[in-house]
Amino acid sequence: MSKLKELAGKSKIFIIGGIELEFKPRVFETDIDLILDLSKPEKTGNAMKELIKRTLKDAVPDATEEELKNVSFQYFKEITNAIVEINGLKVKDEIPN
């Protein structure tokens, strides 16, 4: 391994709804466009939705499309904050309580 290994993002365990999930930074080529879209108001919603879906699917590989669609909105803030943290992103305006 090269010294670039030290620059690799580290995964982290988050407890969401009482379930332990290991989230990994999303730095794949296809994810970069999504992350950039987060700063564009007209694209933020769809970009975040897709980023949540990809992050959850990565954390729970055997999750079905139906299960991913049915994650309750009550966990949106926790999941979003975890994604922001693990990717080192800054949120312009925090999601209010």
MODELLER restraints for C-alpha pairs under 7 A, 6 or more apart:
rsr = mdl.restraints
at = mdl.atoms
rsr.add(forms.Gaussian(group=physical.xy_distance, feature=features.Distance(at['CA:9:A'], at['CA:25:A']), mean=5.77, stdev=0.5))
rsr.add(forms.Gaussian(group=physical.xy_distance, feature=features.Distance(at['CA:10:A'], at['CA:24:A']), mean=6.61, stdev=0.5))
rsr.add(forms.Gaussian(group=physical.xy_distance, feature=features.Distance(at['CA:10:A'], at['CA:25:A']), mean=6.89, stdev=0.5))
rsr.add(forms.Gaussian(group=physical.xy_distance, feature=features.Distance(at['CA:11:A'], at['CA:22:A']), mean=6.48, stdev=0.5))
rsr.add(forms.Gaussian(group=physical.xy_distance, feature=features.Distance(at['CA:11:A'], at['CA:23:A']), mean=5.57, stdev=0.5))
rsr.add(forms.Gaussian(group=physical.xy_distance, feature=features.Distance(at['CA:11:A'], at['CA:24:A']), mean=4.26, stdev=0.5))
rsr.add(forms.Gaussian(group=physical.xy_distance, feature=features.Distance(at['CA:11:A'], at['CA:25:A']), mean=6.46, stdev=0.5))
rsr.add(forms.Gaussian(group=physical.xy_distance, feature=features.Distance(at['CA:12:A'], at['CA:22:A']), mean=5.49, stdev=0.5))
rsr.add(forms.Gaussian(group=physical.xy_distance, feature=features.Distance(at['CA:12:A'], at['CA:23:A']), mean=5.56, stdev=0.5))
rsr.add(forms.Gaussian(group=physical.xy_distance, feature=features.Distance(at['CA:12:A'], at['CA:24:A']), mean=6.61, stdev=0.5))
rsr.add(forms.Gaussian(group=physical.xy_distance, feature=features.Distance(at['CA:13:A'], at['CA:20:A']), mean=6.47, stdev=0.5))
rsr.add(forms.Gaussian(group=physical.xy_distance, feature=features.Distance(at['CA:13:A'], at['CA:21:A']), mean=5.52, stdev=0.5))
rsr.add(forms.Gaussian(group=physical.xy_distance, feature=features.Distance(at['CA:13:A'], at['CA:22:A']), mean=4.29, stdev=0.5))
rsr.add(forms.Gaussian(group=physical.xy_distance, feature=features.Distance(at['CA:13:A'], at['CA:23:A']), mean=6.28, stdev=0.5))
rsr.add(forms.Gaussian(group=physical.xy_distance, feature=features.Distance(at['CA:14:A'], at['CA:20:A']), mean=5.79, stdev=0.5))
rsr.add(forms.Gaussian(group=physical.xy_distance, feature=features.Distance(at['CA:14:A'], at['CA:21:A']), mean=5.30, stdev=0.5))
rsr.add(forms.Gaussian(group=physical.xy_distance, feature=features.Distance(at['CA:14:A'], at['CA:22:A']), mean=6.21, stdev=0.5))
rsr.add(forms.Gaussian(group=physical.xy_distance, feature=features.Distance(at['CA:15:A'], at['CA:21:A']), mean=6.18, stdev=0.5))
rsr.add(forms.Gaussian(group=physical.xy_distance, feature=features.Distance(at['CA:16:A'], at['CA:78:A']), mean=6.60, stdev=0.5))
rsr.add(forms.Gaussian(group=physical.xy_distance, feature=features.Distance(at['CA:17:A'], at['CA:75:A']), mean=6.98, stdev=0.5))
rsr.add(forms.Gaussian(group=physical.xy_distance, feature=features.Distance(at['CA:21:A'], at['CA:59:A']), mean=6.01, stdev=0.5))
rsr.add(forms.Gaussian(group=physical.xy_distance, feature=features.Distance(at['CA:22:A'], at['CA:59:A']), mean=5.48, stdev=0.5))
rsr.add(forms.Gaussian(group=physical.xy_distance, feature=features.Distance(at['CA:23:A'], at['CA:55:A']), mean=6.53, stdev=0.5))
rsr.add(forms.Gaussian(group=physical.xy_distance, feature=features.Distance(at['CA:23:A'], at['CA:59:A']), mean=5.72, stdev=0.5))
rsr.add(forms.Gaussian(group=physical.xy_distance, feature=features.Distance(at['CA:24:A'], at['CA:86:A']), mean=6.69, stdev=0.5))
rsr.add(forms.Gaussian(group=physical.xy_distance, feature=features.Distance(at['CA:25:A'], at['CA:86:A']), mean=5.50, stdev=0.5))
rsr.add(forms.Gaussian(group=physical.xy_distance, feature=features.Distance(at['CA:25:A'], at['CA:87:A']), mean=4.98, stdev=0.5))
rsr.add(forms.Gaussian(group=physical.xy_distance, feature=features.Distance(at['CA:26:A'], at['CA:87:A']), mean=6.65, stdev=0.5))
rsr.add(forms.Gaussian(group=physical.xy_distance, feature=features.Distance(at['CA:34:A'], at['CA:47:A']), mean=5.12, stdev=0.5))
rsr.add(forms.Gaussian(group=physical.xy_distance, feature=features.Distance(at['CA:34:A'], at['CA:51:A']), mean=6.92, stdev=0.5))
rsr.add(forms.Gaussian(group=physical.xy_distance, feature=features.Distance(at['CA:37:A'], at['CA:43:A']), mean=5.60, stdev=0.5))
rsr.add(forms.Gaussian(group=physical.xy_distance, feature=features.Distance(at['CA:37:A'], at['CA:44:A']), mean=5.90, stdev=0.5))
rsr.add(forms.Gaussian(group=physical.xy_distance, feature=features.Distance(at['CA:37:A'], at['CA:47:A']), mean=6.05, stdev=0.5))
rsr.add(forms.Gaussian(group=physical.xy_distance, feature=features.Distance(at['CA:38:A'], at['CA:44:A']), mean=4.43, stdev=0.5))
rsr.add(forms.Gaussian(group=physical.xy_distance, feature=features.Distance(at['CA:38:A'], at['CA:47:A']), mean=6.07, stdev=0.5))
rsr.add(forms.Gaussian(group=physical.xy_distance, feature=features.Distance(at['CA:38:A'], at['CA:48:A']), mean=6.80, stdev=0.5))
rsr.add(forms.Gaussian(group=physical.xy_distance, feature=features.Distance(at['CA:53:A'], at['CA:68:A']), mean=6.59, stdev=0.5))
rsr.add(forms.Gaussian(group=physical.xy_distance, feature=features.Distance(at['CA:57:A'], at['CA:63:A']), mean=6.31, stdev=0.5))
rsr.add(forms.Gaussian(group=physical.xy_distance, feature=features.Distance(at['CA:77:A'], at['CA:95:A']), mean=6.91, stdev=0.5))
rsr.add(forms.Gaussian(group=physical.xy_distance, feature=features.Distance(at['CA:84:A'], at['CA:90:A']), mean=6.69, stdev=0.5))
